[in-house]
């Protein structure tokens, strides 16, 4: 058996579609219609309003509202706090995607083989995914607490540090790394499950054939496993990208209002709900949305390959 | 005069004054009689306090108005108010009006002026912190409590360090803290919440007042830019306290209540210069969560030349512009303001009616009832401080752009404490923010 790699949309030669009734054609659309209405009302409509609002001067403290073209975008880009949050968000994305996909793949490889208690491990692994970001932020604020935190006491007992450390709040990269870890803890389980599902679909014969050719260990992973799980990796990367680019809860709880580790979303919240400049808030939201879409499409384009066995 | 003698005199005079006010206050603010026009209505109330269920049931019985009291955490509540108001959507008939939002609401017209329901003359005479809710003669909300910034000390720690009387000046205060630290009683005795949040801003305002000044003038010009100004000195003092170890290093990440509950309540620190009124009853004397029950007390805030001011940071309640049941809302607010109810919220009647975290009654009648009940430790001291030393943070009221100003304050002070920028750079950044906002 061999794996066939095909780009999305590439036709398969020699196949002919069967005739379908009107009912068969309409049925799938009817079934997804409620979801489409839901998405349209709660996601698409607000997105359209946001896109419109981004080009309107809308400051509750400086009425009236009026069309301002790119004025909101110029204002946000000239705001040093926004620029800082953009830089920080870049770091959140790098840490978030690399760590969640890397760790997710690692755990998936570990869990690929059946062992006693594997089901329990899988269930426990998914728990962080089920918790709200705010709850995770609070839990980790206790773990990272510079006075009572478990991390400090464990590392000090192990002799790794000589005194309790302030993990968040002092240095930009360090603060962002630790806050990212909290989110990575949340999103890695989904990456692991996606990759694990893809791993389990790979026919065993492929590994046997590769072994016969002398491949083993890391070579097997690199030449057989990873190429065949590319679709899952693409989805995991997109998930990591979306979550990291839009990180808010963990930053809000662990970083409060400091610029040290602020994110694009906390800055958007600040502009809209504290500064009451809704136009600039819309502009930053739109920027985040467009960036998310562009980077996601890029990730899919680079990583995704259709796999058939 | 020693601080204890002064304080005792102040308390006695205040008690007498409040007693006179209590006698006259009963006729000033009363619950509206059950009116046919509001009977049967249901109002939504969004407040950052849990509901006093027993008293609320009485209100419904008296007026026929049912209250859906939605307890929303303060930050979330401000977001909710902003979202609903911007969308011109109804969300509640009565909602929180924080002192810091009064300027904002005056500009945005998100809340109805209450002048026609609560005559200004009466409000000013009965409410020590009325000024915080009046902007250009418009009453944006009624004070719901008399929260103010106060200094608390762990009396046991101070005595253990051999300190025989409460500090009355900043110099004495600093000396006492250093003594507590050097004797190993509390290695880092001063609690300052340096996380980039509102609690850091108000801490700076309180210290600025202690240094004999204010952060903004009556025309909202910065008064802290010169190194000899009170605000500059206050910030320098705070940063030096952190860097010298008077303040725990962990405080860099701690917001106000987090710091008080983690540090002061566990005796890791010995004093909070800018604490919140009511914290003794709601944090330090709560046996299940505190290790300093009975040890912490309020003292007159030490200033550079003697007793300093206690700046007010009260919460209020108002009627959103989109409210549906205005008459019922007014009746509810009047009921909330009744002195007996205000005293009950603060704990005068026992735990059934107390509102957890409620600091002090908003009006003089309520304060008198609370002091008379003798049920809340430190109430008499707080009432004295309120009457004799309390003032609004900004003489002209909070500016409309207060949120942005506060953001500049706490992010820059936090950065200065973390070492990312100097005090001079922080001051300069805050001042230029003010200039940009004030136009």
Interface residues (C-beta under 8 A of the other chain):
Chain A: X60 X61 X81 X141 X145 X146 X147 X148 X164 X166 X168 X169 X170 X254 X255 X256 X257 X258 X259 X260 X269 X270 X272 X273 X274 X275 X276 X278
Chain B: X78 X79 X82 X83 X85 X86 X104 X107 X108 X110 X195 X196 X197 X248 X249 X250 X252 X253 X255 X262 X263 X268 X400 X401 X403 X404 X407 X410 X411 X414 X415 X418 X419 X420
